[in-house]
């Protein structure tokens, strides 16, 4: 990222106040909730939650472009769904990276490989996607998490990895992580904008220095996607208290 993230955060806030809401402020809900993760890695059955606006072609589209404060609904995506069945050409999907390789925002194949290598239990049968551009996440996200949590619980999910794809998406993933932990689901939120993560707060945060749109790394770089997930899983299992932040040493290949 060319400019410092603190300067970028100020620029984002200035833009929102100039274009949408002069009184806009990022949420700062206070101390994070906390749920103890499984004690053994083989008992971790993780689901992925992305903000990439990804959904099945057969699903209703997101309404993010029509809603001033953002669409807080979500769509479920069965594990291993091939790209051809996903609406990656939708106008709210980041077109720089995701259509080239959906793994940059929803690394299902990488998660499956970690399971086959014995690092984790089987991936959850379903993952979830929200859409970017959510400026007012509450109460909408809390309502959406109610149904999401039920679905994840019924799937036997025991942990969630959250992947933001845009700047304001970092706020979204922090709120989602907090809401899921309130309901007893341990989480780790990847962050592309650590200053915003610090304002909102999440139970566990892994900071990566990648461009917006590709929280798991560059297209086609399966080794990097697996490495990012491995670091996130380590943090999920090893953190001892709410609010732990780690910064990844992994580098964007290009």
VOLO-479033 format. One record per residue: residue in three letters; x negated, y negated, z of N, C-alpha, C in turn. Coordinates in steps of 0.1 Angstrom, whole numbers, plus 5000, padded with zeros to 4 digits. Each point is the difference from the previous one (the first is absolute). Layout:
<sites>
AlaXYZXYZXYZ/...
</sites>
This chain:
<sites>
Unk499150125000500949885000499149885000/Unk500249904991499149894998500049915012/Unk501149965005500149915011500150075014/Unk499649945011500250065013501450035003/Unk500350105007501450045003500749905009/Unk499249935008500749895009500549894991/Unk499149964990500449894991501250054991/Unk500050134996501050054992501350005008/Unk500050045013501250005008500649865001/Unk499149905002500549865000500749964987/Unk499450044989500549974987501450064998/Unk500150135004501350074999501149935008/Unk499649965012501049935009500449874994/Unk499149924995500249884993501050014988/Unk499750114993500850024988501550045004/Unk500150085010501450045004500749885005/Unk499449915008500649895006500449904989/Unk499249994989500249904990501150054990/Unk500150134998500950064990501350055006/Unk500050055012501250085005500549945013/Unk499249985010500549965014498949925007/Unk500349875001499049915007499750035014/Unk500850085006499750045014499550145002/Unk499650064989499750145000498850035009/Unk500050115007498950045008499950155000/Unk498850065001499950145000500550055014/Unk500550125000500550065013498950035009/Unk500349985013499050045010500850065012/Unk500450134999500950065010499450035013/Unk498749995002499450035013499450145000/Unk499750065012499350135001500750114992/Unk499250084994500550114992500650115008/Unk501050074995500450135006499050104997/Unk500150125007499050104999500650145001/Unk499750094991500450145001498850094999/Unk499950095009498950094999500050094988/Unk498950024993500050084988499950155003/Unk500150094991499750145003498650025005/Unk499850095009498750025006499050084990/Unk500550074990499250074991500349954986/Unk498949994992500249954986500950104992/Unk499950135003500950094992501449985003/Unk500449935011501449985003500549874994/Unk499149924994500349884993500750034987/Unk501249964998500750024987500449864996/Unk499149934992500249864998500949974987/Unk500649895001500749944989499449874997/Unk500149964987499549874995501149904999/Unk499849885004501049894997499349894994/Unk500449974987499349894993501049884998/Unk499549894997500849884996499949974985/Unk499750114993499749984985501249994991/Unk501350005006501150004992500250124991/Unk499550115004500050124992501250085003/Unk500750064990501150085002500350094988/Unk500850105002500450094989500749924990/Unk499950044987500749934989501550025002/Unk500450105007501450035002500649925012/Unk499149935007500549925012500549864996/Unk500849945008500349864997498849915001/Unk499949904992498849915001500049925013/Unk498849955004500049905011500549874995/Unk500549925009500649874996499149885005/Unk498750035001499149905005500049874992/Unk500250014987499949884992501249925001/Unk501150055006501349935001500249955014/Unk499250045010500349975014498949915005/Unk500449885004499049905004499150045011/Unk500550085010499150045011499550144999/Unk500350074989499550134998501050115002/Unk499750114993500950125001499450095011/Unk500750035011499450085011500450154999/Unk500650044989500450144999498850084996/Unk500250135000498950094996500550114992/Unk499150074993500350124992499150115004/Unk500550125000499350125003499450074988/Unk498850055001499350064989499450135004/Unk500550114994499650145003498550014998/Unk499350075009498650024999499650074986/Unk499049954993499650064988500849964988/Unk500949905001500749954989499149954989/Unk500150054987499149954990500349864996/Unk499049934995500149864996501149984990/Unk500350094991500949984989501549995006/Unk500250055012501349995006500249875009/Unk498949925000500049885008500249884991/Unk500849905005500249874992498949915002/Unk498850034995498849925002500049884990/Unk500949994991500149894992501049895005/Unk500650025012500949915006499349865002/Unk500749894998499349875001499449975014/Unk500550075010499549975014498850095004/Unk499650094991498850085002498849934995/Unk498949995008498849944996499550074988/Unk499849924989499650064987498550014998/Unk499249955009498650004998499450145003/Unk500550075010499450125004500950125001/Unk501249985005500950125003500450084987/Unk500449934989500450094989498850084994/Unk498849955002498850084996499850125009/Unk500349995013499850115009500849975012/Unk501250075002500849975011499450045013/Unk498950075000499350045012499449885007/Unk499849894993499449885007500949955011/Unk501350024998501049955009500850115007/Unk500050124995500750115006499250124997/Unk498950025008499150114997500450145005/Unk501150054993500550135003499050114997/Unk499450004989499050104996498950015010/Unk499549885004498949995010500450075013/Unk501249975004500550055013500150164999/Unk500550054988500050144998498750075001/Unk499049934994498650065001499550005014/Unk500249905008499650005014500650125007/Unk501250034997500750125006499350134995/Unk499850014987499350124995498650025005/Unk499449895003498650015006500150035015/Unk501250005006500150045014499949885010/Unk500149884995499849885009501349975007/Unk501250034994501349975006500950114997/Unk501249995006501150094996500549974987/Unk501150074996500649974987500649864999/Unk499949934989500649874999501550015002/Unk500649895005501550005001500650024986/Unk501250065000500650034987500449874992/Unk500249895008500449884993499249885006/Unk499749904991499449885003501049894998/Unk499649875002501049894999499349884994/Unk500849924993499549874995500949895003/Unk499549895004500749875001499449924989/Unk500549884998499649914990499349885005/Unk499149944993499349885004500949885001/Unk499449895005500749875000501049995011/Unk499950075011501049995011499549885009/Unk500749895000499649885008500650015013/Unk501350045001500750025013500250145002/Unk499150075007500150155002501150045010/Unk500349925009501050045010501349924999/Unk501150065003500250145005500050114989/Unk499949964987500250104990499150125001/Unk498749985002499150115001500350095012/Unk500449945011500450095011501250084997/Unk500949954993501250084996499650114990/Unk499149974991499550094990499250125007/Unk499249965010499250105007500950105007/Unk501249965004500950105006500250124991/Unk500449974988500250124991498750064996/Unk499049924998498750064996499550105011/Unk500149955013499550095011500850135000/Unk501349994999500850125000499550104989/Unk499849954988499550084989498650065003/Unk499149925005498750055003500050115011/Unk500849975010500250095012500650144995/Unk501049994991500650124995499050084991/Unk499149934994498950074992498950065008/Unk500049975013498950055008498849925000/Unk500149884995498949905000499549975014/Unk498650005001499449975014499149885000/Unk499949934989499249884999500249934986/Unk499849875000500249924988498849914997/Unk499650004988499049914995500749904991/Unk499849875003500749894993499049924991/Unk500449984988499149944990500649874994/Unk499549895003500549874994499449984987/Unk500849944991499449974986499949854997/Unk500649915009499949864997499649935013/Unk499849874999499649935012501150005011/Unk501249964997501150005010500450145004/Unk499650104991500350145004499250045012/Unk498949935004499350045012500949975012/Unk500849895000500949985010501150115000/Unk500550044989501050104998499550135007/Unk498850054996499550125006499850005015/Unk499649885005499849995015501450025006/Unk501049934995501450015006500550144999/Unk499850064988500450144998499350095010/Unk498749995002499350085010500649985014/Unk500249885004500549975013501450075002/Unk500949984990501350065001500050155000/Unk499150064993499950155000499550045014/Unk499049935005499450045013501049995011/Unk500949904999501149985010500950135000/Unk500050064989500950124999499350135002/Unk498749995004499250125003499250064989/Unk499849934989499250054989498649925000/Unk498950085002498749934999499649964986/Unk499349884999499749944987498649955000/Unk499549974988498949924997500249924988/Unk499849875001500349904990498649964993/Unk499950034987498949944993500249854998/Unk498949925000500249864999499049954989/Unk500649914992499249934990499749855004/Unk500649965011499949875005500050005015/Unk498850025006499950035014500549885009/Unk499949884995500549895008501550005002/Unk500750054990501450015001500450125009/Unk499350114999500250115009499849965014/Unk499049915003499849965014501149915005/Unk500749934992501149915004501250095003/Unk500350094991501250095002499850115010/Unk498950074999499650105009500650144995/Unk499250105001500550144997499350095010/Unk500650125002499450095010498650044996/Unk499750034987498750034995499849944986/Unk498949944998499749934987498750044995/Unk500050044987498750034992499949894990/Unk499049925001499749894990499250054989/Unk500449984988499350034988499749884991/Unk498949994994499649884992500350034985/Unk501250024997500450034986500949894995/Unk500249994987500949904994501550045004/Unk500849905000501550025002500450094988/Unk500950095003500550094990499550145001/Unk498850015007499350135000499550035014/Unk500950035010499550025013499250135002/Unk500150094991499350135002498750004991/Unk499749894993498850004991500449994985/Unk499050004992500249974986500550124993/Unk500749984988500650104992499050114996/Unk500550135001499250114996498950045009/Unk499949935012498950035009500650095012/Unk500250124997500750095009499150025013/Unk498750004998499150015012500249895010/Unk500249884995500249885008501450015006/Unk501050044993501450015005500050105012/Unk499350114999499950105011499349945012/Unk498949934997499249945011500749905008/Unk500849914993500849915007501150075009/Unk500650094994501050085008499450075012/Unk498850054998499350075011499649905011/Unk499649884997499749905010501349965007/Unk501149994993501349965006500450115009/Unk499950134996500450115009499150015012/Unk498749984999499150005011500549895011/Unk500349894995500549895009501350045006/Unk500950054992501350055006499850095011/Unk499150104999499850105010499249965011/Unk499049914998499049975010500349875009/Unk500849914995500349885007500650035014/Unk499549935010500450035014501149905005/Unk500249894993501049905005500449924989/Unk501249935001500649924990499149884997/Unk499949974987499349884995498650034995/Unk499550134999498750024996499949974985/Unk498849934997499749964986498750064996/Unk499950064988498750044995499949954986/Unk498749974996499849954987499250114992/Unk500650034988499450104992498749964994/Unk499150094999498749984993500050034986/Unk501250054995500150054986500049884990/Unk499550024988499949894991500850034987/Unk500649904994500650014987499050044990/Unk500350104992499050064991499449894990/Unk500949924996499649914989499249875005/
</sites>
